[in-house]
Every structure is written in structure tokens, then in C-alpha cells.
């Protein structure tokens, strides 16, 4: 499973790039958070929880590096707050409608 926390304005570009790369299934969740920059300060106001988007997709082991590279390249602006990619193993998956097991 790949979880990518990215800038909301990058979502369409990342999703389109993933689709062009053959990755059509993904989950998108609007979230708030902060990274190493601990938010931003505008005048006397500190915004320590910034809007981000979490993308989740499950890919085969042989496709993980390709999908992560697509996300990284299409989400990168070169500025602080571009996001983070997390990759974890998926032990089992079930399709609710059919009860089928497997990815």
C-alpha cells in the first residue's frame, strides 16, 4: 500500500499521472497536518495544521517503485511541504461484494 500525503493543488496532476502510468484505482482523503516545517506563520498568526490530501493505492510489489516515482515527480514543487510517501505491506484484501480474497 502506498500512502502519499501531498499538497491539495497537486492532486489532479498526480492522479492523472498515475492513470497514465496504468494505476487507475486510488482513494483520496482530505486531511490536515504538518511536517517538519511545523506549519506556517503569517504575521502574528501561526497555521500549524495545513490542508493536505492523502492518496492511498495498493499495487503489486513489482509496481511499487514505479508508482512512488510517478507520485514523487508529479507532486514535487521543490518547496517545503510537498509531502511524504509511505509504503507498507498489505497482508490480505477482501472484495466486500463478492467475498473474493486477494488484490
VOFITOR-622631 format. One record per residue (C-alpha): residue number from 1; x, y, z. Coordinates in steps of 0.5 Angstrom, whole numbers, padded with zeros to 4 digits, always signed. Example, Ala and Ser with C-alpha at 12.3 -4.5 7.8 and 13.67 -1.06 7.14 Angstrom:
<sites>
{1 {+0025 -0009 +0016}} {2 {+0027 -0002 +0014}} 
</sites>
This chain:
<sites>
{1 {+0000 +0000 +0000}} {2 {+0002 +0007 -0002}} {3 {+0000 +0013 +0002}} {4 {+0002 +0020 +0000}} {5 {+0001 +0026 +0003}} {6 {+0001 +0032 -0002}} {7 {-0001 +0039 -0003}} {8 {-0008 +0039 -0005}} {9 {-0007 +0043 -0011}} {10 {-0002 +0037 -0014}} {11 {-0008 +0032 -0013}} {12 {-0010 +0033 -0020}} {13 {-0004 +0032 -0023}} {14 {-0001 +0027 -0019}} {15 {-0008 +0023 -0020}} {16 {-0007 +0024 -0028}} {17 {+0000 +0022 -0028}} {18 {-0002 +0015 -0024}} {19 {-0007 +0014 -0029}} {20 {-0003 +0015 -0035}} {21 {+0002 +0010 -0032}} {22 {-0003 +0005 -0031}} {23 {-0005 +0006 -0024}} {24 {-0013 +0007 -0024}} {25 {-0015 +0005 -0017}} {26 {-0014 +0010 -0011}} {27 {-0017 +0013 -0005}} {28 {-0017 +0021 -0004}} {29 {-0018 +0024 +0003}} {30 {-0018 +0031 +0005}} {31 {-0013 +0031 +0011}} {32 {-0010 +0037 +0016}} {33 {-0003 +0036 +0018}} {34 {+0004 +0039 +0019}} {35 {+0011 +0036 +0018}} {36 {+0018 +0039 +0020}} {37 {+0016 +0046 +0018}} {38 {+0011 +0046 +0024}} {39 {+0006 +0050 +0020}} {40 {+0007 +0057 +0017}} {41 {+0007 +0064 +0020}} {42 {+0003 +0070 +0017}} {43 {+0005 +0076 +0021}} {44 {+0003 +0074 +0028}} {45 {-0002 +0068 +0026}} {46 {+0001 +0061 +0026}} {47 {-0002 +0056 +0022}} {48 {+0000 +0049 +0025}} {49 {-0005 +0045 +0021}} {50 {-0005 +0046 +0014}} {51 {-0009 +0042 +0009}} {52 {-0006 +0036 +0005}} {53 {-0009 +0031 +0001}} {54 {-0008 +0023 +0003}} {55 {-0008 +0019 -0003}} {56 {-0008 +0011 -0002}} {57 {-0007 +0006 -0007}} {58 {-0005 -0002 -0007}} {59 {+0000 -0004 -0012}} {60 {+0004 -0010 -0013}} {61 {+0011 -0011 -0011}} {62 {+0014 -0010 -0018}} {63 {+0010 -0004 -0019}} {64 {+0011 +0000 -0012}} {65 {+0018 +0004 -0014}} {66 {+0014 +0006 -0021}} {67 {+0008 +0009 -0017}} {68 {+0012 +0012 -0012}} {69 {+0017 +0015 -0017}} {70 {+0010 +0018 -0021}} {71 {+0008 +0021 -0015}} {72 {+0014 +0024 -0013}} {73 {+0016 +0027 -0019}} {74 {+0009 +0030 -0021}} {75 {+0008 +0032 -0013}} {76 {+0014 +0036 -0013}} {77 {+0015 +0043 -0013}} {78 {+0021 +0044 -0009}} {79 {+0019 +0048 -0004}} {80 {+0018 +0046 +0004}} {81 {+0011 +0042 +0005}} {82 {+0011 +0038 -0002}} {83 {+0009 +0032 +0002}} {84 {+0011 +0025 +0004}} {85 {+0010 +0018 +0001}} {86 {+0010 +0012 +0006}} {87 {+0010 +0005 +0003}} {88 {+0007 -0001 +0007}} {89 {+0006 -0009 +0006}} {90 {-0002 -0011 +0005}} {91 {-0003 -0018 +0008}} {92 {-0010 -0019 +0006}} {93 {-0015 -0016 +0002}} {94 {-0022 -0018 +0001}} {95 {-0027 -0015 -0004}} {96 {-0034 -0014 +0000}} {97 {-0039 -0015 -0005}} {98 {-0036 -0022 -0007}} {99 {-0032 -0024 -0001}} {100 {-0026 -0025 -0006}} {101 {-0019 -0025 -0003}} {102 {-0013 -0022 -0006}} {103 {-0011 -0016 -0009}} 
</sites>
